[in-house]
Amino acid sequence: MQELISKILVPVDGSESSRKALEFAIRLARVSHAKLTLFEVVEEFGPLPGYYEAAPPGKDRLKWIAEQRFEKVEPFLAESNVEWERVVDEGYPADKICELAEKGKYDLIVIGSRGLSGLSRFLVGSVSDRVVHHAPCSVTVVR
């Protein structure tokens, strides 16, 4: 019998919310023997000033931000005892997450909730909200 979940996509952005999603995905991968893909999407015009240090002169901005994010989650992966890989891309996160989920034929996306509410959520929307509505597979949103 084929496993119900064999490939899990976990978008990470360095936030507390994405760390919690990763912890949940690791537990799920252990019990289902699934492979994790950590997916870091660096926004073309972001992140917001002050969220990450500016890349030093001569350093690639995409790699610089991705490494800062990865430092926050690497300890969880080192102790996880699950198979995983890491993918880094640049663009609008929700679109890139849905694109990779479709191309890679993922069974599940585990994503953190950003907690936007009220007017800010209406005006901006949230990545997790957009992924839930446009993903080609099931999505679990972790609070």
TORTIFI-983954 format. One record per residue (C-alpha): x, y, z; residue number from 1. Coordinates in Angstrom, 1 decimal, padded with zeros to 4 digits. Layout:
+--------+--------+--------+------+
!      x !      y !      z ! rovo !
+--------+--------+--------+------+
!      X !      Y !      Z !  NUM !
...
+--------+--------+--------+------+
***
This chain:
+--------+--------+--------+------+
!      x !      y !      z ! rovo !
+--------+--------+--------+------+
!  000.0 !  000.0 !  000.0 !    1 !
!  001.4 !  003.4 ! -001.0 !    2 !
!  001.9 !  006.0 !  001.8 !    3 !
! -000.8 !  008.6 !  001.9 !    4 !
!  001.8 !  011.4 !  002.4 !    5 !
!  005.3 !  010.9 !  000.8 !    6 !
!  006.3 !  014.5 !  000.0 !    7 !
!  005.8 !  017.5 !  002.2 !    8 !
!  006.6 !  021.1 !  001.2 !    9 !
!  007.4 !  023.4 !  004.1 !   10 !
!  007.8 !  027.1 !  003.2 !   11 !
!  010.1 !  028.9 !  005.7 !   12 !
!  010.7 !  032.6 !  006.1 !   13 !
!  012.6 !  032.9 !  009.4 !   14 !
!  009.4 !  033.7 !  011.4 !   15 !
!  008.2 !  032.0 !  014.6 !   16 !
!  005.2 !  030.9 !  012.6 !   17 !
!  007.2 !  029.1 !  010.0 !   18 !
!  009.4 !  027.5 !  012.7 !   19 !
!  006.3 !  026.0 !  014.3 !   20 !
!  005.1 !  024.8 !  010.9 !   21 !
!  008.5 !  023.1 !  010.4 !   22 !
!  008.3 !  021.4 !  013.8 !   23 !
!  004.8 !  020.1 !  012.9 !   24 !
!  006.0 !  018.9 !  009.4 !   25 !
!  009.0 !  017.1 !  011.0 !   26 !
!  006.7 !  015.2 !  013.4 !   27 !
!  004.4 !  014.3 !  010.5 !   28 !
!  007.3 !  013.2 !  008.2 !   29 !
!  008.5 !  010.9 !  011.0 !   30 !
!  005.2 !  009.0 !  011.3 !   31 !
!  004.5 !  009.0 !  007.6 !   32 !
!  008.1 !  008.4 !  006.4 !   33 !
!  007.7 !  011.4 !  004.1 !   34 !
!  010.5 !  013.5 !  002.6 !   35 !
!  010.5 !  017.2 !  003.5 !   36 !
!  011.4 !  020.1 !  001.2 !   37 !
!  012.2 !  023.3 !  002.9 !   38 !
!  011.3 !  026.2 !  000.5 !   39 !
!  012.6 !  029.7 !  001.1 !   40 !
!  011.2 !  032.3 ! -001.2 !   41 !
!  012.9 !  035.7 ! -001.0 !   42 !
!  010.6 !  038.5 ! -002.1 !   43 !
!  012.0 !  040.6 ! -005.0 !   44 !
!  011.3 !  043.8 ! -003.1 !   45 !
!  011.4 !  042.6 !  000.4 !   46 !
!  011.6 !  041.7 !  003.1 !   47 !
!  010.7 !  044.8 !  005.0 !   48 !
!  013.6 !  047.1 !  006.1 !   49 !
!  015.1 !  045.9 !  009.4 !   50 !
!  013.8 !  042.3 !  009.1 !   51 !
!  017.2 !  041.1 !  007.9 !   52 !
!  020.5 !  042.9 !  007.8 !   53 !
!  021.6 !  044.3 !  004.5 !   54 !
!  023.8 !  042.0 !  002.5 !   55 !
!  027.5 !  043.0 !  002.7 !   56 !
!  029.0 !  044.6 ! -000.4 !   57 !
!  029.7 !  041.9 ! -003.0 !   58 !
!  027.4 !  039.3 ! -001.5 !   59 !
!  024.4 !  037.9 ! -003.4 !   60 !
!  021.2 !  039.3 ! -001.7 !   61 !
!  019.2 !  036.1 ! -002.3 !   62 !
!  021.8 !  033.8 ! -000.8 !   63 !
!  022.5 !  036.2 !  002.1 !   64 !
!  018.8 !  036.3 !  003.2 !   65 !
!  018.3 !  032.6 !  002.6 !   66 !
!  021.3 !  031.8 !  004.8 !   67 !
!  020.0 !  034.0 !  007.7 !   68 !
!  016.7 !  032.1 !  007.5 !   69 !
!  018.3 !  028.7 !  007.3 !   70 !
!  020.4 !  029.4 !  010.4 !   71 !
!  017.1 !  029.6 !  012.4 !   72 !
!  015.8 !  026.2 !  011.3 !   73 !
!  018.9 !  024.1 !  010.7 !   74 !
!  019.1 !  022.9 !  014.4 !   75 !
!  015.6 !  021.4 !  014.0 !   76 !
!  016.6 !  019.5 !  010.9 !   77 !
!  019.9 !  018.2 !  012.3 !   78 !
!  018.0 !  016.5 !  015.0 !   79 !
!  015.0 !  015.4 !  012.9 !   80 !
!  016.0 !  012.0 !  011.6 !   81 !
!  013.9 !  012.7 !  008.4 !   82 !
!  015.0 !  013.0 !  004.8 !   83 !
!  015.0 !  016.6 !  003.7 !   84 !
!  016.2 !  019.0 !  001.0 !   85 !
!  016.3 !  022.7 !  000.6 !   86 !
!  015.1 !  024.9 ! -002.2 !   87 !
!  015.6 !  028.7 ! -002.5 !   88 !
!  013.9 !  030.9 ! -005.0 !   89 !
!  013.0 !  034.6 ! -005.5 !   90 !
!  009.5 !  036.1 ! -006.3 !   91 !
!  006.1 !  036.4 ! -004.7 !   92 !
!  005.9 !  033.6 ! -002.0 !   93 !
!  002.4 !  032.4 ! -002.5 !   94 !
!  002.8 !  032.0 ! -006.3 !   95 !
!  006.2 !  030.3 ! -006.0 !   96 !
!  004.9 !  027.9 ! -003.3 !   97 !
!  001.9 !  026.8 ! -005.4 !   98 !
!  004.2 !  026.5 ! -008.5 !   99 !
!  006.7 !  024.2 ! -006.8 !  100 !
!  003.9 !  022.2 ! -005.2 !  101 !
!  002.5 !  021.5 ! -008.6 !  102 !
!  005.8 !  020.9 ! -010.4 !  103 !
!  007.0 !  018.6 ! -007.6 !  104 !
!  003.8 !  016.8 ! -007.2 !  105 !
!  003.7 !  017.3 ! -003.4 !  106 !
!  001.1 !  015.6 ! -001.3 !  107 !
!  000.9 !  018.3 !  001.4 !  108 !
!  002.0 !  021.9 !  002.1 !  109 !
!  002.6 !  022.7 !  005.8 !  110 !
!  002.7 !  026.5 !  006.2 !  111 !
!  002.7 !  028.8 !  009.2 !  112 !
! -000.1 !  031.3 !  009.7 !  113 !
!  001.1 !  034.9 !  009.7 !  114 !
! -001.7 !  036.1 !  011.9 !  115 !
! -002.8 !  039.1 !  009.8 !  116 !
! -006.3 !  040.2 !  010.8 !  117 !
! -008.8 !  042.9 !  010.1 !  118 !
! -008.1 !  045.7 !  007.6 !  119 !
! -004.4 !  044.7 !  007.1 !  120 !
! -005.5 !  041.2 !  006.0 !  121 !
! -008.2 !  042.6 !  003.7 !  122 !
! -005.8 !  045.0 !  002.0 !  123 !
! -002.7 !  042.8 !  001.9 !  124 !
! -003.9 !  039.3 !  002.1 !  125 !
! -001.7 !  036.6 !  003.6 !  126 !
!  000.6 !  034.1 !  002.0 !  127 !
! -001.0 !  031.2 !  003.8 !  128 !
! -004.5 !  032.4 !  002.8 !  129 !
! -003.5 !  032.6 ! -000.8 !  130 !
! -001.8 !  029.2 ! -000.7 !  131 !
! -004.8 !  027.5 !  000.8 !  132 !
! -007.0 !  028.8 ! -002.0 !  133 !
! -004.6 !  028.2 ! -004.9 !  134 !
! -002.5 !  025.1 ! -004.0 !  135 !
! -002.8 !  022.0 ! -006.1 !  136 !
! -002.6 !  019.8 ! -003.0 !  137 !
! -003.8 !  019.7 !  000.6 !  138 !
! -002.6 !  022.5 !  002.9 !  139 !
! -002.1 !  022.4 !  006.7 !  140 !
! -001.9 !  025.9 !  008.3 !  141 !
! -000.1 !  025.8 !  011.7 !  142 !
! -000.8 !  028.5 !  014.2 !  143 !
+--------+--------+--------+------+
***
